[in-house]
Amino acid sequence: MANVTDLQTKYSKLAQEYSKLRAQNQVLKKGVVDEQANSASLKEQLKQRDQSLRKQEQEMDSLSFRNQQLAKRVELLQEELAASEAKGKKGKSKGDSPSQHGLQTQSVFDEDLQKKIEENERLHIQFYEADEWHKKTEAELRERLEKLEKDAEQHHGVVDGLTTKYAETIERLQSDKARLEVKAQTLEREAKECRMRTEDCQQQLRRCQSELNRQVKQSSSVIQEKVPFNDTKFSDYNSLNVPSHNRRHQLKARDVAGQAMSFIQDLVAALLNVHSYTEQRVHIYPLDSSIETISPLNQKFSQYLHENAAYVRPLEDSFLQLYQSITEDTVTVLETVVKLKNFSDNFSSYTHFLQKILPYQLKSLEEECEAPLCTAALSAKNQELQSDIKRVTSVFEKLQNYINLLALPSVRQDAMPHSNTSAVFTQLAACLHSLHDAIKEMSKHYNQKADIERELPTVTQKLCTTTECLLGSLGSLTSCTGKIATFFSNNLDFFTSSGYSPRGSTAALNPVQAESMLANKKKATAYIQAVKKAKPQSVPYREALSNRRILTSSTESREGLTQQVQQSQEKIARLEQEKEHWLLEAQLGKVRLEKENQRIAELEAQLAAALGGSPNSQTAAAGALTRGHEEAAAELKAAEKEPTLCTSLVGMLCTTPTDEHVGDEESREQLIKSHYMARVGELTTQLQISDSKAVHFHSECRALAKRLAIAEKSRETFSEEVKLANQNITRLQDELATTKRSYEDQLSMMSDHLCSMNETLSKQREEIDTLKMGSKGNAKKNKGR
């Protein structure tokens, strides 16, 4: 395994180096191609410059030819001038008219000659400058071309070196790949054997699982049929079938109620702002109450709007009481949530308040349409707002009906079955979405109306500020209703699920069963606390999991190590047997060697004695030597005829050869037998090694599978924790945004209120000053009288 992993690491390193070198090769190839393109473009530029040089040389030749012609013409003109001057001197006496004519022609020729000379100088200068510039550019281009050719040669050398290097690495990688493929095939064969064993284990596991499932079904059927206490005559006695306390359900209910509480607070703040800014707008538009008296209808409407806090604030208070009643030690179902009835009553009162102010809202919009400066577009927007307000009020009435239905089971038992409860929750979610859509449409139409009102000439800054505040409140109300609808849809499964139900039945939980459940929970808590005090503290859950993981891995490694130890012990015993066998054979060989050495020494002594004595003695020695040879041969024959004992791994074999032919056959059979025995030994060692590897791989696979399962469970728990953390972050961000927005709205509202109060104070001071001045003037008049 270590060699395989080393080869795999080497192969991966070589593959990475090959990819790096391949990328560098591509970059170098691209650079060479770019340099070749640059050299080609430079060659094209050099050709163009050569062509321009040839054209300039041709122009220079033509100019030089033209210059020669002009020089000849100048010479002719000078000769003609000299001749005319000579004629002029001769004919001076003839009169002034011919001399004047000659002077005029001479001045004309002089001017023409001067122009030609200047043109010739200018052409000479241009030709010299062009020649210098052409030489300079030609030298620069030649230097650049040489440099680019050198770079191209260097790049070609680098590319050739890299190609050779790549070829060597490719060959080496191919050889490594072939070797790894061979090893992979062997490992695949071993893996197939492991798969067969695992399939057998899986079949046994399936049989065990089927047997356990059968037993579980049997026991569950017995429990469902006989354990619950179902009294058909007196249903009150069925409260003994108390379900177990679901702490997870309570924590979820507490969390959901907390989120709903934050949304209700935002909703209450948005509704208060909307009603307050609507009241301010009624006092400003269409008639300003500080300047003239508003209509009685708007006065009544303003009075009702001023009472909005008495209907809106109880919603938050009652829901806060509901949230506080849901704790970990309570049972939260529709039959036990008594505080939901208070919230339902307060919501009904707020719905009646909306129904009460609905006609005043519609009449107020009609008055705005009857204003003298109201345009057709503004009246159309007012009509759309009337329909939106009616729609919002009707949706609130639907919400009131559904909330009353949900609060009914806490007042009257068996008021509504569980299936109807699920339908009510579903319709409530749809109604919340329709409320969000209606408020969104109303906000959009109000924005369009505000844009039209800003274009009117009689709109004051106070009205614009109030309208902007009202639009901000509508926007916050829209976002709040959208969040509530999304929240309710996301938690609809939790609302429709039955967290508690008596054993053996699907009926709802009644308060008697809830009280019994809480009493049992308190008894169990007290018992567990008493047991904890009596016994030492237990190991934490995470530490127990880590200890279990370490224990399982250590037990698996211990099993593998014990198997390897057993195999190594068997191998050592076999090697010890072989060692003893070869030691015996070595001892026998030593004894035979000593005998042969003694015999050779005796023969040498006899031979020396025979060579050193008389001829008779020599003959005697020769005869003795021959006799010794004959005796040695006889002893060898006797030794060959004696039975020989052969020991090997197979066992002990006693052979008694009769002649030489039989001895050859026996030796051949012995060689064949020893060869096959060696081959069998090698195969058994290979088989034992493969068995140990298979066992080791199987234990490793089991350990990895268990670790993978533990890792998957930990990953799922971590992902759930991350989801919860993200949800908390988004919720906190939403709460921060809503609180920030509400604070900004309240600050803007307070600033507007302070501005209006300052204006009223300044007006009152001015009135007081005028009254004081008037009273002083009246007092002076009275004194004067």
For each residue, the residues with C-beta under 8 A, 3 or more apart:
1: 4 5 693
2: 5 6
3: 6 7
4: 1 7 8 180 183 187
5: 1 2 8 9
6: 2 3 9 10
7: 3 4 10 11 176 179 180 183
8: 4 5 11 12 180
9: 5 6 12 13
10: 6 7 13 14 176
11: 7 8 14 15 173 176 177 180
12: 8 9 15 16
13: 9 10 16 17
14: 10 11 17 18 169 172 173 176
15: 11 12 18 19 173
16: 12 13 19 20
17: 13 14 20 21 169
18: 14 15 21 22 166 169 170 173
19: 15 16 22 23
20: 16 17 23 24
21: 17 18 24 25 162 165 166 169
22: 18 19 25 26 166
23: 19 20 26 27
24: 20 21 27 28 162
25: 21 22 28 29 159 162 163 166
26: 22 23 29 30
27: 23 24 30 31
28: 24 25 31 32 155 158 159 162
29: 25 26 32 33 159
30: 26 27 33 34
31: 27 28 34 35 155
32: 28 29 35 36 152 155 156 159
33: 29 30 36 37
34: 30 31 37 38
35: 31 32 38 39 148 151 152 155
36: 32 33 39 40 152
37: 33 34 40 41
38: 34 35 41 42 148
39: 35 36 42 43 145 148 149 152
40: 36 37 43 44
41: 37 38 44 45
42: 38 39 45 46 141 144 145 148
43: 39 40 46 47 145
44: 40 41 47 48
45: 41 42 48 49 141
46: 42 43 49 50 138 141 145
47: 43 44 50 51
48: 44 45 51 52
49: 45 46 52 53 134 137 138 141
50: 46 47 53 54
51: 47 48 54 55
52: 48 49 55 56 134
53: 49 50 56 57 134 138
54: 50 51 57 58
55: 51 52 58 59
56: 52 53 59 60 127 130 131 134
57: 53 54 60 61
58: 54 55 61 62
59: 55 56 62 63
60: 56 57 63 64 127
61: 57 58 64 65
62: 58 59 65 66
63: 59 60 66 67 123 127
64: 60 61 67 68
65: 61 62 68 69
66: 62 63 69 70
67: 63 64 70 71 120 123
68: 64 65 71 72
69: 65 66 72 73
70: 66 67 73 74 116 120
71: 67 68 74 75
72: 68 69 75 76
73: 69 70 76 77 116
74: 70 71 77 78 113 116 117
75: 71 72 78 79
76: 72 73 79 80
77: 73 74 80 81 109 112 113
78: 74 75 81 82
79: 75 76 82 83
80: 76 77 83 84 109
81: 77 78 84 85 106 109
82: 78 79 85 86
83: 79 80 86 87
84: 80 81 87 88 102 105 106
85: 81 82 88 89 102 106
86: 82 83 89 90
87: 83 84 90 91 102
88: 84 85 91 92 98 99 102
89: 85 86 92
90: 86 87
91: 87 88 94 98 99
92: 88 89 99
93:
94: 91 98
95: 98 99
96: 99 100
97: 100 101
98: 88 91 94 95 101 102
99: 88 91 92 95 96 102 103
100: 96 97 103 104
101: 97 98 104 105
102: 84 85 87 88 98 99 105 106
103: 99 100 106 107
104: 100 101 107 108
105: 84 101 102 108 109
106: 81 84 85 102 103 109 110
107: 103 104 110 111
108: 104 105 111 112
109: 77 80 81 105 106 112 113
110: 106 107 113 114
111: 107 108 114 115
112: 77 108 109 115 116
113: 74 77 109 110 116 117
114: 110 111 117 118
115: 111 112 118 119
116: 70 73 74 112 113 119 120
117: 74 113 114 120 121
118: 114 115 121 122
119: 115 116 122 123
120: 67 70 116 117 123 124
121: 117 118 124 125
122: 118 119 125 126
123: 63 67 119 120 126 127
124: 120 121 127 128
125: 121 122 128 129
126: 122 123 129 130
127: 56 60 63 123 124 130 131
128: 124 125 131 132
129: 125 126 132 133
130: 56 126 127 133 134
131: 56 127 128 134 135
132: 128 129 135 136
133: 129 130 136 137
134: 49 52 53 56 130 131 137 138
135: 131 132 138 139
136: 132 133 139 140
137: 49 133 134 140 141
138: 46 49 53 134 135 141 142
139: 135 136 142 143
140: 136 137 143 144
141: 42 45 46 49 137 138 144 145
142: 138 139 145 146
143: 139 140 146 147
144: 42 140 141 147 148
145: 39 42 43 46 141 142 148 149
146: 142 143 149 150
147: 143 144 150 151
148: 35 38 39 42 144 145 151 152
149: 39 145 146 152 153
150: 146 147 153 154
151: 35 147 148 154 155
152: 32 35 36 39 148 149 155 156
153: 149 150 156 157
154: 150 151 157 158
155: 28 31 32 35 151 152 158 159
156: 32 152 153 159 160
157: 153 154 160 161
158: 28 154 155 161 162
159: 25 28 29 32 155 156 162 163
160: 156 157 163 164
161: 157 158 164 165
162: 21 24 25 28 158 159 165 166
163: 25 159 160 166 167
164: 160 161 167 168
165: 21 161 162 168 169
166: 18 21 22 25 162 163 169 170
167: 163 164 170 171
168: 164 165 171 172
169: 14 17 18 21 165 166 172 173
170: 18 166 167 173 174
171: 167 168 174 175
172: 14 168 169 175 176
173: 11 14 15 18 169 170 176 177
174: 170 171 177 178
175: 171 172 178 179
176: 7 10 11 14 172 173 179 180
177: 11 173 174 180 181
178: 174 175 181 182
179: 7 175 176 182 183
180: 4 7 8 11 176 177 183 184
181: 177 178 184 185
182: 178 179 185 186
183: 4 7 179 180 186 187
184: 180 181 187 188
185: 181 182 188 189
186: 182 183 189 190
187: 4 183 184 190 191
188: 184 185 191 192
189: 185 186 192 193
190: 186 187 193 194 690 693 694 697
191: 187 188 194 195 697
192: 188 189 195 196
193: 189 190 196 197 690 694
194: 190 191 197 198 694 697 698 701
195: 191 192 198 199
196: 192 193 199 200
197: 193 194 200 201 694 698
198: 194 195 201 202 698 701
199: 195 196 202 203
200: 196 197 203 204
201: 197 198 204 205
202: 198 199 205 206
203: 199 200 206 207
204: 200 201 207 208
205: 201 202 208 209
206: 202 203 209 210
207: 203 204 210 211
208: 204 205 211 212
209: 205 206 212 213
210: 206 207 213 214
211: 207 208 214 215
212: 208 209 215 216
213: 209 210 216 217
214: 210 211 217 218
215: 211 212 218 219
216: 212 213 219 220
217: 213 214 220 221
218: 214 215 221 222
219: 215 216 222 223
220: 216 217 223 224
221: 217 218 224 225
222: 218 219 225 226 227
223: 219 220 226 227
224: 220 221 227 228 504
225: 221 222
226: 222 223
227: 222 223 224 503 504
228: 224 241 502 503 504 505
229: 237 238 240 241
230: 238 241 504 505
231: 234 235 237 238
232:
233:
234: 231 237
235: 231 238
236: 239 512
237: 229 231 234 240
238: 229 230 231 235 241 502 505
239: 236 242 502 510 512 513 516
240: 229 237 516
241: 228 229 230 238 502 503 504 505 513
242: 239 502 503 513 516 517 520
243: 246 500 501 502 503 509 513 517
244: 517
245: 250 331 517 518 520 521
246: 243 249 250 499 500
247: 250 251 328
248: 251 252
249: 246 252 253 332 499 500
250: 245 246 247 253 254 326 327 328 329 330 331 332
251: 247 248 254 255 328
252: 248 249 255 256 494
253: 249 250 256 257 326 332 494 499
254: 250 251 257 258 326 327 328
255: 251 252 258 259
256: 252 253 259 260 491 494
257: 253 254 260 261 322 323 326
258: 254 255 261 262 323
259: 255 256 262 263 487 731
260: 256 257 263 264 319 323 484 487
261: 257 258 264 265 319 320 323
262: 258 259 265 266 731 735 738
263: 259 260 266 267 480 483 484 487
264: 260 261 267 268 315 316 319
265: 261 262 268 269 316
266: 262 263 269 270 476 480 483 738 742
267: 263 264 270 271 315 477 480 481 484
268: 264 265 271 272 312 313 315 316
269: 265 266 272 273 476 738 742 745
270: 266 267 273 274 473 476 477 480 742
271: 267 268 274 275 308 312 477
272: 268 269 275 276 308 309 312 313
273: 269 270 276 277 469 472 473 476 742 745 746 749
274: 270 271 277 278 470 473 474 477
275: 271 272 278 279 305 308 312
276: 272 273 279 280 305 308 749
277: 273 274 280 281 466 469 470 473 749
278: 274 275 281 282 305 470
279: 275 276 282 283 302 305 306 308
280: 276 277 283 284 466 469 752
281: 277 278 284 285 463 466 467 470
282: 278 279 285 294 298 301 302 305 364
283: 279 280 288 289 294 302
284: 280 281 288 289 460 462 463 466
285: 281 282 288 368 463
286: 367 368 371
287: 291 292 293 294 295 298
288: 283 284 285 291 292 460 462
289: 283 284 292 293 294
290: 759 760 763
291: 287 288
292: 287 288 289
293: 287 289
294: 282 283 287 289 298 299 302
295: 287 298 299 367
296: 299 300
297: 300 301 360 363 364 367
298: 282 287 294 295 301 302 360 364 367
299: 294 295 296 302 303
300: 296 297 303 304 360
301: 282 297 298 304 305 357 360 361 363 364
302: 279 282 283 294 298 299 305 306
303: 299 300 306 307
304: 300 301 307 308 353 356 357 360
305: 275 276 278 279 282 301 302 308 357
306: 279 302 303
307: 303 304 310 311 353
308: 271 272 275 276 279 304 305 311 312 353
309: 272 312 313
310: 307 313 314
311: 307 308 314 346 349 350 353
312: 268 271 272 275 308 309 315 316 350
313: 268 272 309 310 316 317
314: 310 311 317 318 346 349 350
315: 264 267 268 312 318 319 343 346 347 350
316: 264 265 268 312 313 319 320
317: 313 314 320 321 346
318: 314 315 321 322 339 342 343 345 346
319: 260 261 264 315 316 322 323 343
320: 261 316 317 323 324
321: 317 318 324 325 339 342
322: 257 318 319 325 326 337 339 340 342 343
323: 257 258 260 261 319 320 326
324: 320 321 327
325: 321 322 330 337 338 339
326: 250 253 254 257 322 323 330 332 337
327: 250 254 324 330
328: 247 250 251 254
329: 250 518 521
330: 250 325 326 327 336 518
331: 245 250 336 500 509 514 517 518
332: 249 250 253 326 336 337 499
333: 336 337 498 499 500 508 509 514
334: 337 340 406 409 410 421 508
335: 409 410 413 508 509 510 511 514
336: 330 331 332 333 410 509 511 514
337: 322 325 326 332 333 334 340 410
338: 325 341 410
339: 318 321 322 325 342 343
340: 322 334 337 343 344 403 406 407 410
341: 338 344 345 407 410 411
342: 318 321 322 339 345 346
343: 315 318 319 322 339 340 346 347 403 407
344: 340 341 347 348 400 403 404 406 407
345: 318 341 342 348 349
346: 311 314 315 317 318 342 343 349 350
347: 315 343 344 350 351 399 400 403
348: 344 345 351 352 400 404
349: 311 314 345 346 352 353
350: 311 312 314 315 346 347 353 354 396
351: 347 348 354 355 396 397 399 400
352: 348 349 355 356
353: 304 307 308 311 349 350 356 357
354: 350 351 357 358 392 393 396
355: 351 352 358 393 397
356: 304 352 353
357: 301 304 305 353 354 360 361
358: 354 355 361 362 389 390 393
359: 362 363
360: 297 298 300 301 304 357 363 364
361: 301 357 358 364 365 386 389
362: 358 359 365 366 386 389 390
363: 297 301 359 360 366 367
364: 282 297 298 301 360 361 367 368
365: 361 362 368 369 382 383 385 386
366: 362 363 369 370 382
367: 286 295 297 298 363 364 370 371
368: 285 286 364 365 371 374 378 382
369: 365 366 374 378 379 382 383
370: 366 367 374
371: 286 367 368 374
372:
373: 456 457 458
374: 368 369 370 371 378 379
375: 378 379 452 456
376: 379 380
377: 380 381 452
378: 368 369 374 375 381 382 449 452 453
379: 369 374 375 376 382 383
380: 376 377 383 384
381: 377 378 384 385 445 448 449 452
382: 365 366 368 369 378 379 385 386 449
383: 365 369 379 380 386 387
384: 380 381 387 388 445
385: 365 381 382 388 389 442 445 446 449
386: 361 362 365 382 383 389 390
387: 383 384 390 391
388: 384 385 391 392 438 441 442 445
389: 358 361 362 385 386 392 393 442
390: 358 362 386 387 393 394
391: 387 388 394 395 438 441
392: 354 388 389 395 396 435 438 439 442
393: 354 355 358 389 390 396 397
394: 390 391 397 398
395: 391 392 398 399 431 434 435 438
396: 350 351 354 392 393 399 400 435
397: 351 355 393 394 400 401
398: 394 395 401 402 431 434
399: 347 351 395 396 402 403 428 431 432 435
400: 344 347 348 351 396 397 403 404
401: 397 398 404 405
402: 398 399 405 406 424 427 428 431
403: 340 343 344 347 399 400 406 407 428
404: 344 348 400 401 407 408
405: 401 402 408 416 424
406: 334 340 344 402 403 409 421 424 425 428
407: 340 341 343 344 403 404 410 411
408: 404 405 411 412 415 416
409: 334 335 406 412 413 415 416 421 508
410: 334 335 336 337 338 340 341 407
411: 341 407 408 415
412: 408 409 415
413: 335 409 510
414: 508
415: 408 409 411 412
416: 405 408 409 420 421 424
417: 420 421 508
418: 421 422 498 506 508
419: 422 423
420: 416 417 423 424
421: 334 406 409 416 417 418 424 425 496
422: 418 419 425 426 496
423: 419 420 426 427
424: 402 405 406 416 420 421 427 428
425: 406 421 422 428 429 492 495 496
426: 422 423 429 430 492 496
427: 402 423 424 430 431
428: 399 402 403 406 424 425 431 432 488
429: 425 426 432 433 485 488 489 492
430: 426 427 433 434
431: 395 398 399 402 427 428 434 435
432: 399 428 429 435 436 481 484 485 488 489
433: 429 430 436 437 485 489
434: 395 398 430 431 437 438
435: 392 395 396 399 431 432 438 439 481 485
436: 432 433 439 440 478 481 482 484 485
437: 433 434 440 441
438: 388 391 392 395 434 435 441 442
439: 392 435 436 442 443 474 477 478 481
440: 436 437 443 444 478 482
441: 388 391 437 438 444 445
442: 385 388 389 392 438 439 445 446 474
443: 439 440 446 447 471 474 475 477 478
444: 440 441 447 448
445: 381 384 385 388 441 442 448 449
446: 385 442 443 449 450 470 471 474
447: 443 444 450 451 471
448: 381 444 445 451 452
449: 378 381 382 385 445 446 452 453
450: 446 447 453 454 467 468 471
451: 447 448 454 455
452: 375 377 378 381 448 449 455 456
453: 378 449 450 456 459 463 467
454: 450 451 459 464
455: 451 452
456: 373 375 452 453 459
457: 373
458: 373
459: 453 454 456 463 464
460: 284 288 463 464
461: 464 465
462: 284 288 465 466 756
463: 281 284 285 453 459 460 466 467
464: 454 459 460 461 467 468
465: 461 462 468 469 752
466: 277 280 281 284 462 463 469 470 752
467: 281 450 453 463 464 470 471
468: 450 464 465 471 472
469: 273 277 280 465 466 472 473 745 748 749 752
470: 274 277 278 281 446 466 467 473 474
471: 443 446 447 450 467 468 474 475
472: 273 468 469 475 476 741 745 748
473: 270 273 274 277 469 470 476 477 745
474: 274 439 442 443 446 470 471 477 478
475: 443 471 472 478 479
476: 266 269 270 273 472 473 479 480 738 741 742 745
477: 267 270 271 274 439 443 473 474 480 481
478: 436 439 440 443 474 475 481 482
479: 475 476 482 483 738
480: 263 266 267 270 476 477 483 484 738
481: 267 432 435 436 439 477 478 484 485
482: 436 440 478 479 485 486
483: 263 266 479 480 486 487 734
484: 260 263 267 432 436 480 481 487 488
485: 429 432 433 435 436 481 482 488 489
486: 482 483 489 490
487: 259 260 263 483 484 490 491
488: 428 429 432 484 485 491 492 495
489: 429 432 433 485 486 492
490: 486 487
491: 256 487 488 494 495
492: 425 426 429 488 489 495 496
493: 496 497
494: 252 253 256 491 497
495: 425 488 491 492
496: 421 422 425 426 492 493
497: 493 494
498: 333 418 501 506 508
499: 246 249 253 332 333
500: 243 246 249 331 333 509 514 517
501: 243 498 505 506 507 508 509
502: 228 238 239 241 242 243 505 507 509 513
503: 227 228 241 242 243
504: 224 227 228 230 241
505: 228 230 238 241 501 502
506: 418 498 501
507: 501 502
508: 333 334 335 409 414 417 418 498 501
509: 243 331 333 335 336 500 501 502 513 514
510: 239 335 413 513 514
511: 335 336 514 515
512: 236 239 515 516
513: 239 241 242 243 502 509 510 516 517
514: 331 333 335 336 500 509 510 511 517 518
515: 511 512 518 519
516: 239 240 242 512 513 519 520
517: 242 243 244 245 331 500 513 514 520 521
518: 245 329 330 331 514 515 521 522
519: 515 516 522 523
520: 242 245 516 517 523 524
521: 245 329 517 518 524 525
522: 518 519 525 526
523: 519 520 526 527
524: 520 521 527 528
525: 521 522 528 529
526: 522 523 529 530
527: 523 524 530 531
528: 524 525 531 532
529: 525 526 532 533
530: 526 527 533 534
531: 527 528 534 535
532: 528 529 535 537
533: 529 530
534: 530 531
535: 531 532 538
536:
537: 532
538: 535
539: 543 544 547
540: 543 544
541: 544 545
542: 545 546
543: 539 540 546 547
544: 539 540 541 547 548
545: 541 542 548 549 710
546: 542 543 549 550
547: 539 543 544 550 551
548: 544 545 551 552
549: 545 546 552 553 706 707 710
550: 546 547 553 554
551: 547 548 554 555
552: 548 549 555 556 703 706
553: 549 550 556 557 703 707
554: 550 551 557 558
555: 551 552 558 559
556: 552 553 559 560 699 702 703
557: 553 554 560 561 699 703
558: 554 555 561 562
559: 555 556 562 563 699
560: 556 557 563 564 695 696 699 700
561: 557 558 564 565
562: 558 559 565 566
563: 559 560 566 567 692 695 696
564: 560 561 567 568 692 696
565: 561 562 568 569
566: 562 563 569 570
567: 563 564 570 571 688 691 692
568: 564 565 571 572
569: 565 566 572 573
570: 566 567 573 574 688
571: 567 568 574 575 685 688
572: 568 569 575 576
573: 569 570 576 577
574: 570 571 577 578
575: 571 572 578 579
576: 572 573 579 580
577: 573 574 580 581 649
578: 574 575 581 582 649
579: 575 576 582 583
580: 576 577 583 584
581: 577 578 584 585 647 648 649
582: 578 579 585 586
583: 579 580 586 587
584: 580 581 587 588 647
585: 581 582 588 589 647
586: 582 583 589 590
587: 583 584 590 591
588: 584 585 591 592
589: 585 586 592 593
590: 586 587 593 594
591: 587 588 594 595
592: 588 589 595 596
593: 589 590 596 597
594: 590 591 597 598
595: 591 592 598 599
596: 592 593 599 600
597: 593 594 600 601
598: 594 595 601 602
599: 595 596 602 603 632
600: 596 597 603 604
601: 597 598 604 605
602: 598 599 605 606 628
603: 599 600 606 607 625 628
604: 600 601 607 608
605: 601 602 608 609
606: 602 603 609 610 621 624 625 628
607: 603 604 610 611 621 625
608: 604 605 611 612
609: 605 606 612 613 617 621
610: 606 607 613 617 618 620 621 622 624 625
611: 607 608 618 621
612: 608 609
613: 609 610 616 617 618 620 621
614: 617 618
615: 618 619
616: 613 619 620
617: 609 610 613 614 620 621
618: 610 611 613 614 615 621 622
619: 615 616 622 623
620: 610 613 616 617 623 624
621: 606 607 609 610 611 613 617 618 624 625
622: 610 618 619 625 626
623: 619 620 626 627
624: 606 610 620 621 627 628
625: 603 606 607 610 621 622 628 629
626: 622 623 629 630
627: 623 624 630 631
628: 602 603 606 624 625 631 632
629: 625 626 632 633
630: 626 627 633 634
631: 627 628 634 635
632: 599 628 629 635 636
633: 629 630 636 637
634: 630 631 637 638
635: 631 632 638 639
636: 632 633 639 640
637: 633 634 640 641
638: 634 635 641 642
639: 635 636 642
640: 636 637 657 663
641: 637 638 656 657 658
642: 638 639 656
643: 654 655 656
644: 654 655 656 657
645: 652 653 654
646: 652 653 654 655 670
647: 581 584 585 651 652 653
648: 581 651 652 653 673 674 677
649: 577 578 581 677 681
650: 673 677
651: 647 648
652: 645 646 647 648
653: 645 646 647 648
654: 643 644 645 646
655: 643 644 646 666
656: 641 642 643 644
657: 640 641 644 662 663 666
658: 641 662
659: 662 663
660: 663 664
661: 664 665
662: 657 658 659 665 666
663: 640 657 659 660 666 667
664: 660 661 667 668
665: 661 662 668 669
666: 655 657 662 663 669 670
667: 663 664 670 671
668: 664 665 671 672
669: 665 666 672 673
670: 646 666 667 673 674
671: 667 668 674 675
672: 668 669 675 676
673: 648 650 669 670 676 677
674: 648 670 671 677 678
675: 671 672 678 679
676: 672 673 679 680
677: 648 649 650 673 674 680 681
678: 674 675 681 682
679: 675 676 682 683
680: 676 677 683 684
681: 649 677 678 684 685
682: 678 679 685 686
683: 679 680 686 687
684: 680 681 687 688
685: 571 681 682 688 689
686: 682 683 689 690
687: 683 684 690 691
688: 567 570 571 684 685 691 692
689: 685 686 692 693
690: 190 193 686 687 693 694
691: 567 687 688 694 695
692: 563 564 567 688 689 695 696
693: 1 190 689 690 696 697
694: 190 193 194 197 690 691 697 698
695: 560 563 691 692 698 699
696: 560 563 564 692 693 699 700
697: 190 191 194 693 694 700 701
698: 194 197 198 694 695 701 702
699: 556 557 559 560 695 696 702 703
700: 560 696 697 703 704
701: 194 198 697 698 704 705
702: 556 698 699 705 706
703: 552 553 556 557 699 700 706 707
704: 700 701 707 708
705: 701 702 708 709
706: 549 552 702 703 709 710
707: 549 553 703 704 710 711
708: 704 705 711 712
709: 705 706 712 713
710: 545 549 706 707 713 714
711: 707 708 714 715
712: 708 709 715 716
713: 709 710 716 717
714: 710 711 717 718
715: 711 712 718 719
716: 712 713 719 720
717: 713 714 720 721
718: 714 715 721 722
719: 715 716 722 723
720: 716 717 723 724
721: 717 718 724 725
722: 718 719 725 726
723: 719 720 726 727
724: 720 721 727 728
725: 721 722 728 729
726: 722 723 729 730
727: 723 724 730 731
728: 724 725 731 732
729: 725 726 732 733
730: 726 727 733 734
731: 259 262 727 728 734 735
732: 728 729 735 736
733: 729 730 736 737
734: 483 730 731 737 738
735: 262 731 732 738 739
736: 732 733 739 740
737: 733 734 740 741
738: 262 266 269 476 479 480 734 735 741 742
739: 735 736 742 743
740: 736 737 743 744
741: 472 476 737 738 744 745
742: 266 269 270 273 476 738 739 745 746
743: 739 740 746 747
744: 740 741 747 748
745: 269 273 469 472 473 476 741 742 748 749
746: 273 742 743 749 750
747: 743 744 750 751
748: 469 472 744 745 751 752
749: 273 276 277 469 745 746 752 753
750: 746 747 753 754
751: 747 748 754 755
752: 280 465 466 469 748 749 755 756
753: 749 750 756 757
754: 750 751 757 758
755: 751 752 758 759
756: 462 752 753 759 760
757: 753 754 760 761
758: 754 755 761 762
759: 290 755 756 762 763
760: 290 756 757 763 764
761: 757 758 764 765
762: 758 759 765 766
763: 290 759 760 766 767
764: 760 761 767 768
765: 761 762 768 769
766: 762 763 769 770
767: 763 764 770 771
768: 764 765 771 772
769: 765 766 772 773
770: 766 767 773 774
771: 767 768 774 775
772: 768 769 775 776
773: 769 770 776 777
774: 770 771 777 778
775: 771 772 778 779
776: 772 773 779 780
777: 773 774 780 781
778: 774 775 781 782
779: 775 776 782 783
780: 776 777 783 784
781: 777 778 784 785
782: 778 779 785
783: 779 780
784: 780 781
785: 781 782
